[in-house]
Amino acid sequence: MLITEDEAKEVHRSLKIAAGIFKHLKESHIPKLITPAEKGRDLESRLIEAYVIQCQAEAQEVTIARAIELKHAPGLIAALAYETANFYQKAVYAKAEALCKEYGETKGPGPTVKPSGHLFFRKLGTLVKNTLEKCQRENGFIYFQKIPTEAPQLELKANYGLVEPVPFEFPPTSAQWTPETLAAFDLTKRPKDDSTKPKPEEEVKPVKEPDIKPQKDTGCYIS
């Protein structure tokens, strides 16, 4: 399915904005957490950095596709592809897979845990492999573009088209958030006694049932 130029621009812009949001969180807010993010959690510094890099790399893919479509100089396209490949090398699929396999082979508690068999690896790895095979297959049957035995000397330092995260700032704080209001959310000053403990159940007193005496004449007849 081909996307329009406007759609490509929207994707490109959105990815740059996303990269800026992740970068802003990493630099300005996550370091202020009272409890540091645990390893492997979404707010861990390494994961946030991977999100930034991935957004930049995907945005540069749009740039490369546009450059190819407009028949820009091969040197520019090669430099952009090289820089984008370096981004993906930093975003640790192969490294993560190797570490997960090593973890699964480590002796100790939790021997049944196999992170390398997680859906992330089963799905993404297969997708990458299938995409590569499809490109090779279509090139062999349709495009017939031979890979040169020797690559020409190209300048692989891109000076144009590189993606930088869009600077992000939260909107100004509402006037309703006074210092007194914010102080009420300070978790370090909460009372030591836990008032959320359930109260002991009250004793249930027996209820005296009324003494109903049977009546001889009930007014009911059987015909």
N, C-alpha and C positions, 0 to 999 in steps of 0.2 A: 504494500500500500504506500503510495507516494504522498508526501505531505506538502502543503503549499508553502510558499516563501513566508507568508505571515505566520503560519504555524511554527515554522522552523525558528523564526525570530522570537516567538513567544517562549518556545522551549529553551532557547539560548539564554534569554533574559531571566527566566524562572530559575534555571540552574545556577546562574551567577548570584541571584538573590539568595538562594538556598545556601550556597557556599558562604556568603557573607553572614547569614544568620548563625550558622554553625561556628564560624570563626569568632563572631562576637561573643557567643556563649562560652567558648573555650577560653578566650582571653579575659573577659570582663566579669563573668558570673560564676562559672564552675569553680574557680579558685577560692571563691568566698563561701563555699558550702561548709557548714559546721562539721559535717561528717564527710570525709573525702569519698569520692565514688570508688566502689570496689572494682577490681580488675574484671574485665569482661562485661561490665554494665554499660548501658548506653551513654552515660555521662563520663566515662573514663576518657582521659585526655587522648590516648592513642586511637580510640574509636572515633571520637569527634574529628580528629585530624584526618582519619581515613574518609569520613563523610565529606570533609572539605575537598580533599584531593579527588574523590570520585566525582563530585559535582563539577569541578573544574575540568576533569578529563572528559566527561560526557558533553560538556558545553563545547570543548574544543573539537569533539567529533563533528558537531554541527558546523563548526568553522571549516573543518577539512572538507566535508561534503560540499559546502558552498564553494570553496576554492576549486575543487575538482570540476564542479558544474560550470563555473565561469572560466575554466581553462587557464587558471593562473600558472605561473612559472613552476616547473617541477621542483626546483630548489625550495621554494616556499612551502609547497605541499609536503615535501620530504621532511623539512625542518619541523613543521607542525606535527606530523605523524610521529617523528622522533620524540618531541617534547611530550606528546600525549602518551606514548608508550612508557616513557619514564614515570609519568603520573601513575599509570596503572601498576607499574612495578612497585611503587611505594605503597599501594593500597592492598598488599598482603593477602591474596587468595592462596597462592602456593605456600607461603610461609605459614599461614594459619592452618592449612591442611596438614603440613608436616608437624607442626606443634600438636595438633589434635591427635594425630596418629601416635606420636610419642607419648602423649598423656594416656591414651587408651592402652598402651603396652606397659605402663608403669605399675609396679606391684604396690598394693596397699588397699585401703578401703575403696569401695565403689568399683569393683572390677568389671561390673556389667556396663558401666558408662562408656559409650563409644562416640565421642564428639565428632570424629571424622565421618561417621555415618549419618550425621544430621542432614535434614532436608536441604539446608543451604548448600552443602557440598554435593549432594546427589542431584540437585536441580541445576545450580549454576555451572558446575563442571561439565555436565552433559550438554547444557546450552552452548557453552563456549566451543566444545568439541564439535557439536553438530553444525554450528555456524561456520567454523573453519572448513569442515568437510563440504559444506554446501558451496562456499566460495570457490574451493578448489575444483569441485565438480562442474559448476557453471562456467568457470574459466576454461576448463578442458573441452566443454561441449559448445559453448556459445561465443565467448570473447577471444579465445585463442591468444591470450597475452602471455608470452613466454617470460619466465623469470631470467634475467640476464645472468650469465655465469660470473661476471664481474660487475659489481655495482659501480656506477660512475662516482667520481669525487664530488660530493655535495657539501655545501655549508649547512650543518645540522643545528646551528644556533639560530632559532627563530627570533626575529626582531619585530614581527608583526603577527597579529591574530591571536596572541596569547591571552588566556582568560584570567582575569583577576576577580576575586570576590567583590561584590558590590557592598560598600560599607553600610553597616546596619546599626541603627540606634532605636531603642524603644521610644515610643511617644512620651511626651512630658507627663509627669505624674499628676493625677487629678488633685485639685485643691482639697478634696475630701480626705485625702490621705495625710492627715496631720501627724506631727511627731508622736502625739498621744495615741493615735490610732495604730501607728506602726509599732509602738512599744508594746501594745497588747498582743502582738504576734511573736514576741521574743520568746522562743522556746527555752532559752537558757534560764529564764526567770520564772518558770512555772513552779507551782508548789510541789514540795517533795511528796506529800501525802497524795496517794492516788485516789481521787474522789470517784473514779469510774468503777470501783469495785462494787459488785452486786450486794445489795442490802440483804441481811439475813431474812429468811422467810418468816412472816408472822405466824404464830400458832393459830391454827384454824379451830375455832370452838365448835363443838357439836351443836346442831340445830335441833331443838325439840319439836318433834312432829305432833300435830294435833291428834287428840284421842277421839277417833271417829267411831261411834257405837253403831252397830248394824241396826237397821230398822226392819220391823216385821212387815209392815204394810208399806211397800214401795210404790204401789200404784201400777205395777207391771203385771200383766196377765198373759198366760199362754193359752191360746185358743185351741 
